[in-house]
């Protein structure tokens, strides 16, 4: 008899974004004449930078020539990309090329990293939270059952208006701490001083911080670190995840990387120190065949002068969309947060409306799609996420519809 991993049965029936997609598909089926504008899932709309396209075309040509053909590549990533990452992202931060692991995206890394940790580790997540952090730990057996909007055994760190959407140090000490800043979904950020508090806390308690910096390219205000390694001591307690999805439009190409300094340690049953860098390297060599060569050449092109120029143009485009959303909501008196250092706008639903009710109302009346805050955790109830990744034309039209229907 084949037995399943029963932890999968603890998970809510459907992943948040697939639930949104099903609801939208059902509405569209019954309203074929309606133009739906999607500002829900954080998928980009701007095309890939031309410099990346040209680099990938050249790489594809290489694959068609026996003299330059490449088969299996290094599971950790090609040196040309790892070196470019160090030079452009971590110069003067003490990160080395063999501490960079190229992958097919931050989502995969955030989900797969749990392979390194024992089942009895206590896990802390912000609330609201990107669902992948929670679901992958449920799958791994680190939680109890789902009850009243929470999983038993998981430490929730509320982020609300009262604390400016910045989590407070948990009273129960966790072994694993998930932080994402700029935050998905709230758009909040932490200053270097605020992040230092978490680094010191992790060092004091022999905890590890899993730091998702996928949206760091949107940071525009001073004193907001684009890497946790800008904070003194972070190299001893933090693993960082970054992605080219939102930075360069690689959502369909798939490329990102994890940074695991050799100074980040775990402990075995006897209390012996173990380098997590070595464990992740072993894991990748066993379970991952490496990111395609063509993709990595495209990612390398991001760091050219022309690549940086094109990326800035795209990011500025999305920032302008965020500004349009924020100003539109302000016009009709709806409280909104984020959208300055982040592509996400986190709004408070009017009249204390439940977030899924607001989703239905917005879809039916304005034909606009967003993401219900409750889907990100219990503290997300009463809030709603809109993304700035649509086209400018659709963003303007969506806000006109929202203002008309919610005035």
Buried (B, 14 or more C-beta within 10 A) or exposed (E): EEEEEEBEEBBBEEBBBEBBBEBBEEBBEEEEEEEBBBBBBBBBBBEBBEBBEBBBEBBEEBEEEEEEEEEEBBBBBBEEBBBBBBEBBBEEBEBBBBBBBBBBBBBBBBBBBBBBBEEEBBBBBBBBBBBBBBBBBBBBBBBEEBEEBBBEBBBBBBBBEEEEBBBEBBEEBBBBBBBBBBBBBBBBBBBBEBBBBBBBBBBEBEBBBBBBBBBBBBBEEEEBBBBBBBBEBBBBBBBBBBBBBBBBBBBEBBBBBBBBBEBBBBEEEEEEEEBBBEBBBEBBEEEBEBBBBBBBBBBBBBBBEBBBEBBEEBBEBBBEBBBBBBEBBEEBEBEBBBBBBBBBBBBBBBEEBBBBEBBBBBBEEBBBBBBBBBBBBBBBBBBBBBBBBBEBEBBBBBBEBBBEBBE
